[in-house]
Amino acid sequence: MHFKSICRKPIYFQSTERDIYLYLQVTQITPKKVKTTPPHHHTRMDVGLVEISLLLVLLMILLLSSSSSLKYLLSIISSSTRSGSSSGGNAAVPPLPPGSFGWPIIGETLIFQRSLKEGRPESFIRERMERYDRRVFKTGMFGSETAVLCGAAGHKFLFANENKLVRLWWPPSVQKLLRASLTAIPHADEAKRVRRILSSTLDPDALTRHVKTMDAFTLHHISSLWLGREEVSVYPTIHLYTFELACRLFMGLQDQQLMLKLSAEFHIFLNGVISIPLNLPGTRFYRAMRATEAIRIQLQALVRQRKSELLKKMTMAAAPPPNSEDDLLSHLLKTSDEEGKFLTEEEIIDNMILLLFAGHDTTSSVITLLIKYLAQLPHVYDRVLREQMEIAKSKAERRRRREVLEWEDIQKMRYSWQVVSEVMRLTPPVIAGYREALVDFVYEGFRIPKGWKLLWSPATASKDPMMFGNAEEFEASRFEGTGPPPFSYVPFGGGPRMCLGKEYARLQILVFLHNIVNKFKWELLIPDEKVVYDPMPTPAKGLPIHLFPHTPSSDAPHEEQDFQETTFPLQR
């Protein structure tokens, strides 16, 4: 399989320093000033300085074409010319949250991104919680005034008030790249319509029919890229596995060359999905825009081909029976909402990009970190192995025969999922989510104006010692019984906007875990390898490991024999 040569070297992510430098050149702000640590308290700029700043950033505003950036700048000008706006003045008006907006337009985005690169994503929020307020503070992010709501109480408030006080929001770079997808839809009714169509293929009932396919493909992947090797670079190898599986299950794609090409374009897209939306040659965002357009061209051809195939089938039979093996793409083409309205071609393509992105990138991160923790915690690995061996042995019909996994087997992997959950508690796959204030409201005694952006981070609760005793220690038993306190563990978000792919991710992770631990034990080649966020948590050097295959026992089911009887292509 030609993927082998690609997986021998880890994938290195590029820095954002060039983007920042180009940005500074456009705005004519000297790098020395940006490197200066922002003040620890809210400071006011005099009118003359504000006027100069306005002239300097005018070009940037035009490039961004973002009304939120203009509002952000005007709010700073306004705050500089009035006194007592956040304290004193009218006692009936609650103050704004404490904090600092940072620099015009940039805000504190650069500081936040630097903490991600350094592998300390919680430090940005923790430091400000200690400095200002542990419940809520203000900052400047992605050209917008932002309130950071912290802890389980902040999560509960945001999830409970979805489409009432707040709505989903993502940084401008995400909105421009995923323009017609569910992520970029601001209106609640339209988002619900698209979500209902998408969710019907990602709920547990729909996923049950994909377990065998997923299990067979996982064995194929391990046989191709793991067996016979002494060393594997985990992250790039897993990244290819999850992407190819998503292509097969979501689009019925079999063309390996096309999947390889799409994977390379998605890598470029990922590097620029959270970035300064400066569409100039040489920037991350510029490269991401070009990669996304290339992906759209490929997906458009695939959508039109599939539409033609479906129309041809419909003309051959007056009422063709529904195909239980339909992939997500076919489902989107054939399914309408309650009013008989179908998704447009643009909506289908952009939502396929979203699902391919979300369906492989977060799970790649989680599986990679799971392998890391299992190498570091032999007693946890041993217990996971015992659980998975019991499931494998219980399915053996005869001495050298292996049955494929079924949905019922996944439900037996209770301890294994507790381990995965603890991995996501310690290292959340998504470090932050965003909302936008629909109206003025008061939270914890502080005024949040309409239009402000709201940031929440799972780590503010999942590592809170008040919620989790020995919060920095790995204890899978936290998830026994009723599990953690409500809203303290939210790796998939919550409320009406909870991650659509939660069950898909759970299924994929557990199927891979079952197959890999029944084949190997491993050790880390770089025990102290740093984990950086770019934007997902990723080992800086790809997590190279040394593999130790299990010695086959005389009574163990023979997996390779059964796999050879599995037919491919997997879909269609």
Buried (B, 14 or more C-beta within 10 A) or exposed (E): EEBEEBBBEBBEBEEBEEBBBBBBEBBEBEEEEBEEEBEEEBEBBEEEEBEEBBEBBEEBBEBBEBEBBBBBBEBBBEBBEEEEBBEEEEEEEBBBBBBBBBBBBBBBBBBBBBBBBEBBBBBBBBBBBEEBBBBBBBBBBBBBBBBBBBBBBBBBBBBBBBBEBBBBBBBBBBBBBBBBBBBBBEEBEEBBBBBEBBEEBBEBEBBBEBBBBBBBBBBBBBBBBBEEBEEBBBBBBBBBBBBBBBBBBBBBBBEEEBBBBBBEBBBBBBBBBBBBBBBEEEBBBBBBBBBBEBBBEBBBEBBEEBBEEBEEEEEEEEEEEEEEEBBBBBBBBBBEEEEEEBBEBBBBBBBBBBBBBBBBBBBBBBBBBBBBBBBEBEEBBEBBBEBBBEBBEEBBEEEBBBBBBEBEBBEBBEBBBBBBBBBBBBBBBBBBBBBBBBEEBEBBEBBBEEBBBBBBBBBBBBBBEEBBEEBEEBBBEBBEEEEBEEBBBBBBBBBBBEBBBBBBBBBBBBBBBBBBBBBBBBEBBEEEBEBBBBBBBBBBBBBBBBBEBEEEEEEBBBBBEBBEEBEEEBBB
